[in-house]
Amino acid sequence: MGIEVTEEAGEVLRRSLELGNVGPGGGIRLRAARGLGGGMDVQVELADGPGHGETSFDAHGVTIFLDPEVAAAYPDAVVAVEPQHETIVVRPAETTSG
């Protein structure tokens, strides 16, 4: 399945790119970062272009640059908006049974 971006998250990311004055060729980077508890966190940041080894894809008019560590850790993930604080979160995709 890969990484899915909700429409609402796409809107927030487009607005962030505008406010951050990111030019053509830029987008949003999903980067792996070591968490305080020893696990991995996903950092969402503005980017002028892809970094070394990153893959890119388009979602809702936003170019997403994907760190290979994030792709390996979250092969089926959803980029969504956490409604209370309108922050972007990356979480495992929910699987449905049946």
PyRosetta script that sets phi, psi and omega in degrees:
from pyrosetta import init, pose_from_sequence

init()
pose = pose_from_sequence("MGIEVTEEAGEVLRRSLELGNVGPGGGIRLRAARGLGGGMDVQVELADGPGHGETSFDAHGVTIFLDPEVAAAYPDAVVAVEPQHETIVVRPAETTSG")
pose.set_psi(1, -49.1)
pose.set_omega(1, -179.2)
pose.set_phi(2, 88.9)
pose.set_psi(2, -162.8)
pose.set_omega(2, -177.9)
pose.set_phi(3, -88.5)
pose.set_psi(3, 128.4)
pose.set_omega(3, 176.6)
pose.set_phi(4, -109.0)
pose.set_psi(4, 141.6)
pose.set_omega(4, 176.7)
pose.set_phi(5, -117.8)
pose.set_psi(5, 123.7)
pose.set_omega(5, 178.7)
pose.set_phi(6, -69.3)
pose.set_psi(6, 157.3)
pose.set_omega(6, 179.6)
pose.set_phi(7, -61.0)
pose.set_psi(7, -41.1)
pose.set_omega(7, 179.1)
pose.set_phi(8, -61.8)
pose.set_psi(8, -42.5)
pose.set_omega(8, 177.6)
pose.set_phi(9, -64.3)
pose.set_psi(9, -39.8)
pose.set_omega(9, 177.2)
pose.set_phi(10, -57.4)
pose.set_psi(10, -41.5)
pose.set_omega(10, 178.6)
pose.set_phi(11, -63.0)
pose.set_psi(11, -45.7)
pose.set_omega(11, -179.9)
pose.set_phi(12, -63.9)
pose.set_psi(12, -41.8)
pose.set_omega(12, -179.7)
pose.set_phi(13, -66.3)
pose.set_psi(13, -41.0)
pose.set_omega(13, 176.9)
pose.set_phi(14, -60.9)
pose.set_psi(14, -44.2)
pose.set_omega(14, 179.6)
pose.set_phi(15, -62.8)
pose.set_psi(15, -40.1)
pose.set_omega(15, 178.5)
pose.set_phi(16, -63.1)
pose.set_psi(16, -41.8)
pose.set_omega(16, 178.3)
pose.set_phi(17, -62.3)
pose.set_psi(17, -42.0)
pose.set_omega(17, 177.4)
pose.set_phi(18, -61.7)
pose.set_psi(18, -51.3)
pose.set_omega(18, -178.0)
pose.set_phi(19, -63.8)
pose.set_psi(19, -31.2)
pose.set_omega(19, 179.9)
pose.set_phi(20, -86.0)
pose.set_psi(20, 1.9)
pose.set_omega(20, -179.8)
pose.set_phi(21, 52.3)
pose.set_psi(21, 41.7)
pose.set_omega(21, 177.2)
pose.set_phi(22, -78.2)
pose.set_psi(22, 126.5)
pose.set_omega(22, -175.1)
pose.set_phi(23, -82.5)
pose.set_psi(23, -176.2)
pose.set_omega(23, 177.9)
pose.set_phi(24, -57.3)
pose.set_psi(24, 141.7)
pose.set_omega(24, -178.1)
pose.set_phi(25, 89.1)
pose.set_psi(25, -9.9)
pose.set_omega(25, -180.0)
pose.set_phi(26, -90.8)
pose.set_psi(26, 176.4)
pose.set_omega(26, 179.9)
pose.set_phi(27, -177.1)
pose.set_psi(27, -152.4)
pose.set_omega(27, -178.5)
pose.set_phi(28, -113.2)
pose.set_psi(28, 131.0)
pose.set_omega(28, 178.2)
pose.set_phi(29, -101.0)
pose.set_psi(29, 132.6)
pose.set_omega(29, 169.7)
pose.set_phi(30, -105.1)
pose.set_psi(30, 107.6)
pose.set_omega(30, -171.2)
pose.set_phi(31, -118.6)
pose.set_psi(31, 140.0)
pose.set_omega(31, 177.3)
pose.set_phi(32, -77.2)
pose.set_psi(32, 138.9)
pose.set_omega(32, 176.2)
pose.set_phi(33, -140.9)
pose.set_psi(33, 143.4)
pose.set_omega(33, 179.1)
pose.set_phi(34, -73.2)
pose.set_psi(34, 128.8)
pose.set_omega(34, 179.1)
pose.set_phi(35, -82.8)
pose.set_psi(35, 162.9)
pose.set_omega(35, -180.0)
pose.set_phi(36, -62.6)
pose.set_psi(36, -31.7)
pose.set_omega(36, -179.5)
pose.set_phi(37, -84.4)
pose.set_psi(37, 7.0)
pose.set_omega(37, 178.9)
pose.set_phi(38, 94.9)
pose.set_psi(38, -12.0)
pose.set_omega(38, 178.4)
pose.set_phi(39, -84.1)
pose.set_psi(39, -168.7)
pose.set_omega(39, 179.3)
pose.set_phi(40, -110.5)
pose.set_psi(40, 135.6)
pose.set_omega(40, 171.9)
pose.set_phi(41, -108.9)
pose.set_psi(41, 158.1)
pose.set_omega(41, 175.4)
pose.set_phi(42, -108.8)
pose.set_psi(42, 120.6)
pose.set_omega(42, 176.5)
pose.set_phi(43, -92.2)
pose.set_psi(43, 135.5)
pose.set_omega(43, 177.4)
pose.set_phi(44, -110.4)
pose.set_psi(44, 119.3)
pose.set_omega(44, -174.8)
pose.set_phi(45, -143.5)
pose.set_psi(45, 157.3)
pose.set_omega(45, 175.6)
pose.set_phi(46, -72.1)
pose.set_psi(46, 145.0)
pose.set_omega(46, -178.7)
pose.set_phi(47, -143.6)
pose.set_psi(47, 141.1)
pose.set_omega(47, 177.6)
pose.set_phi(48, -79.1)
pose.set_psi(48, -17.2)
pose.set_omega(48, -180.0)
pose.set_phi(49, -179.0)
pose.set_psi(49, 177.7)
pose.set_omega(49, -178.2)
pose.set_phi(50, -70.9)
pose.set_psi(50, 147.5)
pose.set_omega(50, 174.7)
pose.set_phi(51, -91.2)
pose.set_psi(51, 174.8)
pose.set_omega(51, -178.7)
pose.set_phi(52, -58.7)
pose.set_psi(52, 124.7)
pose.set_omega(52, 176.6)
pose.set_phi(53, 81.6)
pose.set_psi(53, -3.8)
pose.set_omega(53, -178.4)
pose.set_phi(54, -79.1)
pose.set_psi(54, 146.8)
pose.set_omega(54, 171.0)
pose.set_phi(55, -101.9)
pose.set_psi(55, 161.2)
pose.set_omega(55, 179.3)
pose.set_phi(56, -133.5)
pose.set_psi(56, 152.8)
pose.set_omega(56, 175.3)
pose.set_phi(57, -151.8)
pose.set_psi(57, 161.1)
pose.set_omega(57, -179.2)
pose.set_phi(58, -103.6)
pose.set_psi(58, 135.7)
pose.set_omega(58, 177.2)
pose.set_phi(59, -142.7)
pose.set_psi(59, 116.7)
pose.set_omega(59, 177.8)
pose.set_phi(60, 55.1)
pose.set_psi(60, 38.9)
pose.set_omega(60, 177.5)
pose.set_phi(61, 80.4)
pose.set_psi(61, 10.6)
pose.set_omega(61, 179.7)
pose.set_phi(62, -119.7)
pose.set_psi(62, 133.0)
pose.set_omega(62, 174.4)
pose.set_phi(63, -84.6)
pose.set_psi(63, 127.3)
pose.set_omega(63, 179.9)
pose.set_phi(64, -108.8)
pose.set_psi(64, 126.5)
pose.set_omega(64, 174.9)
pose.set_phi(65, -100.8)
pose.set_psi(65, 121.9)
pose.set_omega(65, -171.4)
pose.set_phi(66, -111.2)
pose.set_psi(66, 117.4)
pose.set_omega(66, 175.5)
pose.set_phi(67, -63.8)
pose.set_psi(67, 134.8)
pose.set_omega(67, -179.3)
pose.set_phi(68, -59.6)
pose.set_psi(68, -30.0)
pose.set_omega(68, 177.4)
pose.set_phi(69, -66.2)
pose.set_psi(69, -37.1)
pose.set_omega(69, 178.0)
pose.set_phi(70, -67.8)
pose.set_psi(70, -44.0)
pose.set_omega(70, 179.9)
pose.set_phi(71, -60.2)
pose.set_psi(71, -38.7)
pose.set_omega(71, -179.9)
pose.set_phi(72, -71.6)
pose.set_psi(72, -40.0)
pose.set_omega(72, -177.0)
pose.set_phi(73, -76.6)
pose.set_psi(73, -30.9)
pose.set_omega(73, -177.8)
pose.set_phi(74, -127.4)
pose.set_psi(74, 70.6)
pose.set_omega(74, -177.7)
pose.set_phi(75, -63.4)
pose.set_psi(75, -30.8)
pose.set_omega(75, 175.4)
pose.set_phi(76, -125.0)
pose.set_psi(76, 99.3)
pose.set_omega(76, -175.8)
pose.set_phi(77, -133.5)
pose.set_psi(77, 163.1)
pose.set_omega(77, 177.0)
pose.set_phi(78, -124.4)
pose.set_psi(78, 130.7)
pose.set_omega(78, 171.7)
pose.set_phi(79, -96.4)
pose.set_psi(79, 117.6)
pose.set_omega(79, -173.7)
pose.set_phi(80, -136.8)
pose.set_psi(80, 176.0)
pose.set_omega(80, 177.1)
pose.set_phi(81, -105.1)
pose.set_psi(81, 128.6)
pose.set_omega(81, 173.2)
pose.set_phi(82, -80.7)
pose.set_psi(82, 112.1)
pose.set_omega(82, -167.9)
pose.set_phi(83, -61.0)
pose.set_psi(83, -36.1)
pose.set_omega(83, -174.0)
pose.set_phi(84, -61.2)
pose.set_psi(84, -40.8)
pose.set_omega(84, -176.8)
pose.set_phi(85, -116.7)
pose.set_psi(85, 6.6)
pose.set_omega(85, -176.0)
pose.set_phi(86, 46.9)
pose.set_psi(86, 50.3)
pose.set_omega(86, 175.4)
pose.set_phi(87, -108.7)
pose.set_psi(87, 151.2)
pose.set_omega(87, 179.1)
pose.set_phi(88, -81.6)
pose.set_psi(88, 134.5)
pose.set_omega(88, 176.6)
pose.set_phi(89, -128.7)
pose.set_psi(89, 150.3)
pose.set_omega(89, 173.4)
pose.set_phi(90, -116.4)
pose.set_psi(90, 123.0)
pose.set_omega(90, -177.2)
pose.set_phi(91, -136.3)
pose.set_psi(91, 156.5)
pose.set_omega(91, 175.7)
pose.set_phi(92, -58.9)
pose.set_psi(92, 145.3)
pose.set_omega(92, 177.0)
pose.set_phi(93, -67.6)
pose.set_psi(93, 144.2)
pose.set_omega(93, 176.7)
pose.set_phi(94, -79.7)
pose.set_psi(94, 134.4)
pose.set_omega(94, 177.4)
pose.set_phi(95, -100.1)
pose.set_psi(95, 142.3)
pose.set_omega(95, 178.5)
pose.set_phi(96, -108.8)
pose.set_psi(96, 139.8)
pose.set_omega(96, 178.5)
pose.set_phi(97, -101.9)
pose.set_psi(97, 150.6)
pose.set_omega(97, 174.4)
pose.set_phi(98, 116.0)
pose.dump_pdb("model.pdb")
